[in-house]
Amino acid sequence: MKTINSVRYGNLYERVNEETFTMLPNFAESINRMIEAIVDREKMIVEYQNDLNKKIEALKEIEQLKEDFVATLTHDLKVPILAEKNMLNFLLENKFGELNVRQKEALSYLKNSNKELVELVEIILETYKLNETKIDLHKEELDVKKLLENTIEEMKPISDTDSIALNFYSQYFGKIQLDEFYIKRVFKNLILNAISFSESCSNVDITLTDDEKNIYIKITNYGKSIKKEEIDHVFDKYYTTAKKFRKVGTGLGLYLSNRIIKAHNGKIMIDSSKDDPSNIFTTFIICLPK
């Protein structure tokens, strides 16, 4: 009994004296074997823990390398893109001489493409920053209608490239607590997504409504839809059918948008239909509490 109690409290070097168990030699041998098995198991656990700690450290190093790589890459990409943007602005402002109409149209197209590249780099960088961390919101009273109007105006050069009209209808004129930087990012991401899914010479309809508890922003494109079985995966970070998007980076934009809206205690819903060939549409519905 003394040996068993000693083992019970962690002394795995204690052994039963088999001579004291002259009547039960097999019992003493069994107890000693049991203690040896516990010792072996203890060694295995320690080895496993050490191996696990090494793997955790290795994963941390890999994650840090990945984060450093993404941060450096996005920074290195952004610098020449912004330099290109400045040069295009100089050209369009006739700083190097007068341009004819066709030259200005060509440069305007390049400027729009440049703007999309800037947007993409910003999305990649923001996704990297918010990958595992909680989004730190800085809320203030915002006029949602005005914010949407400003965002739509900024997106028009992109939609104009494919002759897509951005139509805005508002039935809500109040203010709610939002983080302007992040919410504007969501609006831009979802409008860009709608443009990406739209056929040329079509419309994107944006509506702002409310009820007693929430406001609703609906962004609808026509001509392309999302399959029902794919809707649940649209906000996945690495959505496998993201290659179907015409604009590169839209998938990351949707993932980021969903995280931002959740941080505001809201949600994004999707309504997509292709049952009626004459009315194929996809609507992203942002619901935010007042």
C-alpha positions as CSV (number, residue, x, y, z in Angstrom):
1,M,0.0,0.0,0.0
2,K,2.9,2.4,0.8
3,T,4.3,1.9,-2.8
4,I,0.9,2.5,-4.4
5,N,0.4,5.7,-2.5
6,S,3.9,6.8,-3.4
7,V,3.2,6.3,-7.1
8,R,-0.1,8.0,-6.7
9,Y,1.6,11.2,-5.7
10,G,4.1,11.1,-8.6
11,N,7.1,9.0,-7.3
12,L,7.5,6.7,-10.3
13,Y,10.8,5.4,-9.0
14,E,9.2,3.4,-6.2
15,R,8.9,-0.3,-6.7
16,V,7.2,-3.1,-4.8
17,N,9.5,-5.5,-2.9
18,E,8.5,-8.8,-4.2
19,E,10.0,-10.6,-1.2
20,T,7.3,-9.0,1.0
21,F,4.7,-10.6,-1.3
22,T,5.8,-14.2,-0.8
23,M,2.2,-15.3,-0.9
24,L,1.3,-13.1,-4.0
25,P,4.4,-12.9,-6.2
26,N,2.4,-12.4,-9.4
27,F,0.6,-9.5,-7.8
28,A,3.8,-7.7,-7.0
29,E,5.2,-8.3,-10.5
30,S,2.0,-6.9,-12.0
31,I,2.2,-3.7,-9.9
32,N,5.8,-3.2,-11.0
33,R,4.9,-3.7,-14.6
34,M,2.1,-1.2,-14.3
35,I,4.5,1.4,-12.8
36,E,6.9,0.7,-15.7
37,A,4.1,1.3,-18.2
38,I,3.2,4.6,-16.5
39,V,6.9,5.6,-16.7
40,D,7.0,4.8,-20.4
41,R,3.8,6.7,-21.0
42,E,5.1,9.7,-19.1
43,K,8.3,9.7,-21.3
44,M,6.1,9.5,-24.4
45,I,4.0,12.4,-23.3
46,V,7.1,14.5,-22.6
47,E,8.6,13.7,-26.0
48,Y,5.3,14.4,-27.7
49,Q,5.0,17.8,-25.9
50,N,8.6,18.7,-26.9
51,D,7.9,17.8,-30.5
52,L,4.6,19.7,-30.5
53,N,6.3,22.8,-29.0
54,K,9.0,22.6,-31.8
55,K,6.2,22.4,-34.5
56,I,4.3,25.3,-32.9
57,E,7.5,27.4,-33.0
58,A,8.2,26.4,-36.6
59,L,4.6,27.3,-37.6
60,K,5.0,30.7,-35.9
61,E,8.1,31.3,-37.8
62,I,6.4,30.4,-41.1
63,E,3.4,32.6,-40.3
64,Q,5.7,35.5,-39.5
65,L,7.6,35.0,-42.8
66,K,4.3,34.9,-44.7
67,E,3.1,38.1,-43.0
68,D,6.4,39.9,-43.7
69,F,6.3,38.7,-47.3
70,V,2.7,39.9,-47.9
71,A,3.4,43.3,-46.2
72,T,6.5,43.8,-48.2
73,L,4.9,42.7,-51.4
74,T,1.9,44.9,-51.1
75,H,4.1,47.9,-50.2
76,D,6.4,47.3,-53.1
77,L,3.5,46.9,-55.5
78,K,1.8,50.0,-54.2
79,V,4.8,52.4,-54.7
80,P,5.1,52.0,-58.5
81,I,1.3,51.9,-59.0
82,L,0.9,55.2,-57.1
83,A,3.8,56.7,-59.1
84,E,2.0,55.6,-62.3
85,K,-1.2,57.2,-61.0
86,N,0.6,60.6,-60.4
87,M,2.1,60.5,-63.9
88,L,-1.3,59.7,-65.5
89,N,-2.8,62.7,-63.6
90,F,0.0,65.0,-64.9
91,L,-0.7,63.8,-68.5
92,L,-4.5,64.3,-68.2
93,E,-3.9,67.8,-66.7
94,N,-1.9,68.7,-69.8
95,K,1.3,69.2,-67.8
96,F,3.4,67.9,-70.7
97,G,1.3,69.5,-73.5
98,E,-2.2,69.4,-74.9
99,L,-3.8,66.0,-75.6
100,N,-6.4,65.3,-78.2
101,V,-9.7,63.6,-77.3
102,R,-8.6,60.0,-78.2
103,Q,-5.4,60.4,-76.2
104,K,-7.4,61.6,-73.2
105,E,-9.8,58.6,-73.5
106,A,-6.9,56.2,-73.7
107,L,-5.3,57.7,-70.6
108,S,-8.6,57.8,-68.7
109,Y,-8.9,54.0,-69.4
110,L,-5.4,53.5,-68.0
111,K,-6.2,55.6,-65.0
112,N,-9.3,53.5,-64.3
113,S,-7.1,50.3,-64.5
114,N,-4.6,51.9,-62.2
115,K,-7.3,52.7,-59.7
116,E,-8.5,49.1,-59.8
117,L,-4.9,47.9,-59.1
118,V,-4.6,50.3,-56.1
119,E,-8.0,48.9,-54.8
120,L,-6.7,45.4,-55.2
121,V,-3.5,46.0,-53.3
122,E,-5.4,47.8,-50.5
123,I,-7.8,44.8,-50.3
124,I,-4.9,42.3,-50.0
125,L,-3.2,44.4,-47.4
126,E,-6.4,44.9,-45.4
127,T,-7.2,41.2,-45.6
128,Y,-3.7,40.4,-44.3
129,K,-4.0,42.9,-41.4
130,L,-7.5,41.6,-40.4
131,N,-6.8,37.9,-41.0
132,E,-6.7,36.8,-37.3
133,T,-7.3,40.0,-35.4
134,K,-10.4,41.6,-34.2
135,I,-11.5,44.6,-36.3
136,D,-11.0,47.8,-34.3
137,L,-13.9,50.1,-35.2
138,H,-13.9,53.9,-34.7
139,K,-17.6,54.7,-35.0
140,E,-19.2,58.0,-35.5
141,E,-22.6,59.4,-36.6
142,L,-22.7,59.0,-40.4
143,D,-25.1,60.1,-43.1
144,V,-25.4,56.7,-44.9
145,K,-27.2,58.3,-47.9
146,K,-24.4,60.8,-48.4
147,L,-21.7,58.1,-47.9
148,L,-23.3,55.9,-50.6
149,E,-23.6,58.8,-53.0
150,N,-19.9,59.7,-52.6
151,T,-18.9,56.0,-53.0
152,I,-21.1,55.6,-56.1
153,E,-19.5,58.7,-57.7
154,E,-16.0,57.3,-57.1
155,M,-17.0,54.0,-58.7
156,K,-18.5,55.5,-61.9
157,P,-15.2,55.7,-63.8
158,I,-15.0,51.9,-63.4
159,S,-18.7,51.2,-64.4
160,D,-18.5,53.6,-67.3
161,T,-15.8,51.5,-68.9
162,D,-18.4,48.8,-69.6
163,S,-21.3,51.3,-70.0
164,I,-22.9,50.1,-66.8
165,A,-25.2,52.6,-65.1
166,L,-25.1,52.9,-61.3
167,N,-28.6,53.9,-60.1
168,F,-29.2,55.0,-56.5
169,Y,-32.6,55.1,-54.8
170,S,-32.9,56.2,-51.1
171,Q,-35.9,56.1,-48.7
172,Y,-33.7,56.6,-45.6
173,F,-32.2,60.0,-44.6
174,G,-31.0,59.4,-41.1
175,K,-27.6,58.8,-39.4
176,I,-26.3,55.8,-37.6
177,Q,-23.0,54.8,-35.7
178,L,-20.6,53.4,-38.2
179,D,-16.8,53.2,-39.0
180,E,-16.6,55.4,-42.1
181,F,-13.4,53.9,-43.4
182,Y,-14.5,50.2,-43.1
183,I,-18.1,50.8,-44.2
184,K,-17.0,52.7,-47.3
185,R,-14.7,49.8,-48.1
186,V,-17.7,47.4,-47.9
187,F,-19.8,49.6,-50.2
188,K,-16.9,49.8,-52.7
189,N,-16.3,46.1,-52.6
190,L,-19.9,45.1,-53.2
191,I,-20.5,47.7,-55.9
192,L,-17.3,46.5,-57.6
193,N,-18.6,42.9,-57.3
194,A,-21.9,44.0,-58.9
195,I,-20.1,45.7,-61.8
196,S,-18.0,42.5,-62.2
197,F,-21.1,40.4,-62.5
198,S,-23.0,42.8,-64.8
199,E,-23.3,42.5,-68.6
200,S,-22.1,45.5,-70.6
201,C,-24.7,48.2,-71.1
202,S,-26.7,47.1,-68.1
203,N,-27.6,48.6,-64.7
204,V,-26.6,48.2,-61.1
205,D,-29.3,49.3,-58.8
206,I,-28.5,50.4,-55.2
207,T,-31.3,51.1,-52.7
208,L,-31.3,52.4,-49.1
209,T,-34.3,51.6,-46.9
210,D,-35.0,51.0,-43.3
211,D,-37.5,49.6,-40.7
212,E,-37.9,50.1,-37.0
213,K,-34.6,48.4,-36.1
214,N,-32.3,48.2,-39.1
215,I,-31.2,49.9,-42.3
216,Y,-30.9,47.9,-45.6
217,I,-28.5,48.6,-48.5
218,K,-29.4,46.4,-51.5
219,I,-27.0,46.2,-54.5
220,T,-28.4,44.4,-57.5
221,N,-26.8,43.4,-60.8
222,Y,-28.6,41.9,-63.8
223,G,-27.6,39.3,-66.4
224,K,-25.5,37.0,-64.1
225,S,-26.5,34.9,-61.1
226,I,-24.9,32.8,-58.4
227,K,-25.8,29.1,-58.1
228,K,-27.7,28.2,-54.9
229,E,-25.1,25.7,-53.9
230,E,-22.4,28.3,-54.2
231,I,-24.1,31.1,-52.2
232,D,-23.0,29.7,-48.8
233,H,-19.4,29.8,-49.9
234,V,-19.3,33.3,-51.5
235,F,-17.8,34.9,-48.4
236,D,-15.1,32.2,-48.0
237,K,-11.6,33.6,-48.1
238,Y,-10.5,31.2,-50.8
239,Y,-13.8,30.5,-52.6
240,T,-12.9,28.0,-55.3
241,T,-15.1,29.5,-58.0
242,A,-13.6,33.0,-57.4
243,K,-11.9,32.6,-60.8
244,K,-15.4,33.2,-62.4
245,F,-15.2,36.8,-61.3
246,R,-14.2,39.1,-64.0
247,K,-12.4,41.5,-61.7
248,V,-9.4,40.0,-59.9
249,G,-9.6,40.2,-56.1
250,T,-13.4,40.3,-55.8
251,G,-13.3,37.2,-53.7
252,L,-11.0,38.7,-51.1
253,G,-13.2,41.8,-51.1
254,L,-16.3,39.8,-50.2
255,Y,-14.5,37.9,-47.4
256,L,-13.3,41.2,-46.0
257,S,-16.7,42.9,-46.4
258,N,-18.4,40.1,-44.5
259,R,-16.0,40.4,-41.6
260,I,-16.5,44.2,-41.4
261,I,-20.3,43.9,-41.4
262,K,-20.2,41.3,-38.7
263,A,-18.0,43.6,-36.6
264,H,-20.8,46.2,-36.9
265,N,-23.3,43.5,-35.6
266,G,-24.9,43.3,-39.0
267,K,-25.1,40.7,-41.7
268,I,-24.9,40.3,-45.5
269,M,-27.5,38.2,-47.3
270,I,-27.7,37.2,-51.0
271,D,-30.7,36.8,-53.2
272,S,-29.9,35.4,-56.7
273,S,-32.4,34.1,-59.3
274,K,-32.1,32.7,-62.8
275,D,-35.6,31.0,-62.9
276,D,-36.9,33.6,-65.2
277,P,-34.5,34.1,-68.2
278,S,-35.9,37.6,-68.7
279,N,-35.0,38.6,-65.1
280,I,-31.7,37.1,-64.0
281,F,-30.3,39.0,-61.0
282,T,-28.1,38.9,-57.9
283,T,-28.7,41.1,-54.9
284,F,-26.4,41.6,-52.0
285,I,-28.3,42.9,-49.0
286,I,-26.5,44.6,-46.1
287,C,-28.4,44.7,-42.9
288,L,-27.1,47.1,-40.2
289,P,-28.7,47.9,-36.8
290,K,-29.7,51.5,-36.1
